[in-house]
């Protein structure tokens, strides 16, 4: 979780050599079914993702609306907010319901162009929040709104 995505992108790229980053704005109309603790509340965020081997890195800057992201920043400052659990072929609703049966409610949820996500209230027992993500088998992540520092095809190791 970061307060300034542009600054964080620069820092993570220069410090860890991560990138290129795909940058997305999660906001209506692409972002739907937004709920926080069961209440319909609109929110938005900028997010950047990149891969390092099999590990996906994600930086999130909250923009509008009350969010659990803002709550985290107020309580902990910047840092690791959640871990995503994604299993191929699982039923999203079944997994969310299984966590609910164990007493872990949904803190925040949404649907980004057909991919659903839910953040579960697991911070007390696990010291982090678990995110469950589910999408149809044929779902493809949309093209990013932008890249940092540049799209892969525009990068040159000689520069």
C-alpha positions as CSV (number, residue, x, y, z in Angstrom):
1,X,0.0,0.0,0.0
2,X,1.5,3.3,-1.0
3,X,0.5,7.0,-0.8
4,X,2.1,8.1,-4.0
5,X,2.1,5.5,-6.8
6,X,4.5,7.4,-9.1
7,X,7.1,7.8,-6.4
8,X,6.7,4.1,-5.3
9,X,7.1,2.9,-8.9
10,X,10.4,4.8,-9.2
11,X,11.6,3.5,-5.9
12,X,10.7,-0.2,-6.5
13,X,12.2,-0.1,-10.0
14,X,15.4,1.6,-8.9
15,X,15.9,-0.3,-5.7
16,X,14.7,-3.8,-6.6
17,X,15.0,-3.7,-10.4
18,X,11.3,-4.6,-10.8
19,X,9.3,-3.8,-13.9
20,X,8.0,-3.1,-16.3
21,X,4.8,-2.2,-14.4
22,X,1.3,-2.3,-15.8
23,X,-0.7,0.6,-14.4
24,X,-4.5,0.4,-14.1
25,X,-7.2,2.7,-12.7
26,X,-9.8,0.7,-10.8
27,X,-12.8,3.0,-10.9
28,X,-16.4,3.0,-12.3
29,X,-17.5,2.0,-14.9
30,X,-14.8,-0.7,-15.1
31,X,-15.0,-1.3,-11.3
32,X,-18.5,-2.5,-10.1
33,X,-20.1,-4.3,-7.2
34,X,-18.1,-2.2,-4.7
35,X,-18.8,-3.0,-1.1
36,X,-17.1,-2.3,2.1
37,X,-18.2,-4.4,5.0
38,X,-21.3,-5.3,3.1
39,X,-22.4,-1.7,2.3
40,X,-22.4,-0.5,-1.3
41,X,-19.8,2.3,-1.3
42,X,-18.0,3.5,-4.4
43,X,-14.2,3.8,-4.3
44,X,-11.3,3.9,-6.7
45,X,-7.6,3.2,-6.8
46,X,-4.6,3.2,-9.0
47,X,-2.7,0.0,-9.1
48,X,0.5,-1.2,-10.7
49,X,1.5,-4.8,-11.2
50,X,4.6,-6.6,-12.4
51,X,6.0,-10.1,-12.2
52,X,9.3,-11.3,-10.8
53,X,9.4,-15.0,-11.7
54,X,6.1,-16.5,-10.3
55,X,5.6,-13.6,-7.8
56,X,3.2,-10.8,-8.7
57,X,4.1,-7.5,-7.2
58,X,1.2,-5.0,-6.8
59,X,1.3,-1.4,-5.6
60,X,-2.0,0.3,-4.7
61,X,-2.7,4.0,-4.2
62,X,-6.2,4.7,-2.9
63,X,-8.0,7.5,-4.6
64,X,-11.6,8.1,-3.7
65,X,-14.0,6.8,-1.1
66,X,-13.4,5.3,2.2
67,X,-11.4,2.1,1.8
68,X,-9.6,-0.5,3.8
69,X,-6.5,0.8,2.0
70,X,-6.8,4.2,3.7
71,X,-7.5,2.4,7.0
72,X,-4.2,0.5,6.6
73,X,-2.2,3.6,5.7
74,X,-3.6,5.5,8.7
75,X,-2.8,2.5,11.1
76,X,0.5,1.2,9.6
77,X,1.8,3.7,7.0
78,X,3.0,2.2,3.7
79,X,3.8,-1.5,3.5
80,X,2.4,-5.0,2.8
81,X,-1.4,-4.9,3.1
82,X,-2.5,-8.3,1.8
83,X,-1.6,-11.6,0.2
84,X,-3.6,-12.9,-2.7
85,X,-4.7,-16.5,-2.8
86,X,-5.5,-17.6,-6.3
87,X,-6.2,-21.2,-7.3
88,X,-6.9,-22.2,-10.8
89,X,-10.2,-23.9,-11.3
90,X,-11.7,-23.1,-7.9
91,X,-15.1,-21.6,-7.4
92,X,-14.8,-18.0,-6.1
93,X,-18.1,-18.0,-4.2
94,X,-17.4,-21.4,-2.7
95,X,-14.0,-20.1,-1.3
96,X,-15.5,-16.9,0.0
97,X,-18.3,-18.9,1.7
98,X,-15.8,-21.3,3.2
99,X,-13.9,-18.4,4.8
100,X,-17.2,-17.0,6.0
101,X,-18.0,-20.3,7.7
102,X,-14.7,-20.1,9.5
103,X,-15.7,-16.6,10.8
104,X,-13.7,-14.5,8.3
105,X,-16.0,-11.8,6.8
106,X,-15.4,-9.7,3.7
107,X,-13.9,-6.3,4.5
108,X,-14.0,-5.0,0.9
109,X,-14.9,-6.4,-2.5
110,X,-15.4,-5.5,-6.1
111,X,-15.5,-6.7,-9.7
112,X,-13.0,-5.3,-12.2
113,X,-14.1,-6.1,-15.7
114,X,-15.3,-9.6,-14.8
115,X,-12.6,-10.5,-12.2
116,X,-14.0,-10.5,-8.7
117,X,-12.0,-9.9,-5.6
118,X,-12.6,-9.9,-1.9
119,X,-10.4,-8.9,1.0
120,X,-11.1,-11.1,4.1
121,X,-10.8,-10.1,7.7
122,X,-7.9,-12.4,8.5
123,X,-5.5,-9.8,10.0
124,X,-6.0,-10.9,13.6
125,X,-5.1,-14.6,13.2
126,X,-2.7,-14.3,10.2
127,X,-1.2,-10.7,10.7
128,X,-2.3,-9.9,7.2
129,X,-5.4,-9.7,5.1
130,X,-6.1,-12.5,2.6
131,X,-7.5,-11.5,-0.9
132,X,-9.5,-14.0,-2.8
133,X,-9.7,-13.4,-6.6
134,X,-11.8,-15.2,-9.1
135,X,-12.3,-14.9,-12.8
136,X,-13.7,-17.0,-15.6
137,X,-11.2,-19.4,-17.1
138,X,-11.2,-17.4,-20.4
139,X,-10.7,-14.0,-18.6
140,X,-7.7,-12.0,-19.9
141,X,-6.4,-9.0,-18.0
142,X,-7.2,-5.9,-20.0
143,X,-4.4,-3.8,-21.6
144,X,-3.0,-1.4,-19.0
145,X,-3.9,2.3,-18.9
146,X,-0.1,3.0,-19.0
147,X,3.3,1.4,-18.3
148,X,6.2,2.3,-16.1
149,X,8.9,2.9,-17.1
150,X,7.8,1.8,-20.6
151,X,6.0,-1.1,-22.3
152,X,8.3,-4.2,-22.7
153,X,8.6,-3.8,-26.5
154,X,9.8,-0.1,-26.1
155,X,12.5,-1.0,-23.6
156,X,16.1,-1.3,-24.6
157,X,18.9,-2.8,-22.6
158,X,21.3,-0.6,-24.5
159,X,19.8,2.6,-23.3
